[in-house]
């Protein structure tokens, strides 16, 4: 018999943070850097834990150069070849500590991962990314990668429940990517009926990971700086952004000009566009689970980064958190039926 979990599960749109008394005079006093020691790699991290998603329209070398200057992180997409990696590494050694090499689970993906990490030993992070992190095959792949790279920090996902977070950490992953179906380019929920509201997923998965001295990434569902703050408040160690970083000069995606306006193509990595672009095409046994949209061109990404960091600093001042580390301890969420006054919204 099917089972119904009738407990309330919430998304970012369902809550606001309750303000609390604060001794902070200005948002400039807030420290957004975090330091982590990872359970399996034993590696140390220090930086602002916001990550550009490993989509070819977001996780580019150009994006990594800019984000690194802000102490942010980039999960570089898996479609750069070894020659491109070598060329990038020769020009940008400072960036290499703030990025991960991404890989799927095919044997060719694994071979390319090994080649890149052998050629560029400064890169110490691996992002293992599949749409469905619940498969036994994925768990075994994580174990194989850990065996091959004992001192690299492994990000792995995506999952949305505590028991799978625990299994992946015990299989060798350090940081678990949390989120299914909530990304701006994702159609998994409409195509499959599978998913989990992101705020609740983050809270439950963070609890499971931290019990094992592991870490999590809230991956997807953020549409504004307030959502990034809510993800951190819910217990996320890192927040991964796709749509919020799309459409910039440093983003991938084709440039389009129409009626004097500029756009950039942005698509999910399981969209028909992405599957046709790369070897393999669209297999006849699967459906596309990603959208393709034209995003209005936003210019340089540094201005968006400043806006996001300013928003999160402001959140910290409202709840009295002098450091990002303190935000989750200072967070009380209140359930709401409306986020903003819609009278002058773009739709009106």
PyMOL commands that set and color helices and strands:
alter all, ss='L'
color gray80, all
select helices_A, chain A and resi 12-14+27-29+61-69+82-91+93-98+107-119+136-148+162-170+188-192+198-211+225-233+243-245+272-277+301-319+324-330
alter helices_A, ss='H'
color red, helices_A
select strands_A, chain A and resi 15-17+34-37+44-47+50-52+73-76+99-103+125-129+153-159+175-178+215-219+238-241+255-258+261-267+292-296+333-335
alter strands_A, ss='S'
color yellow, strands_A
deselect
rebuild
show_as cartoon
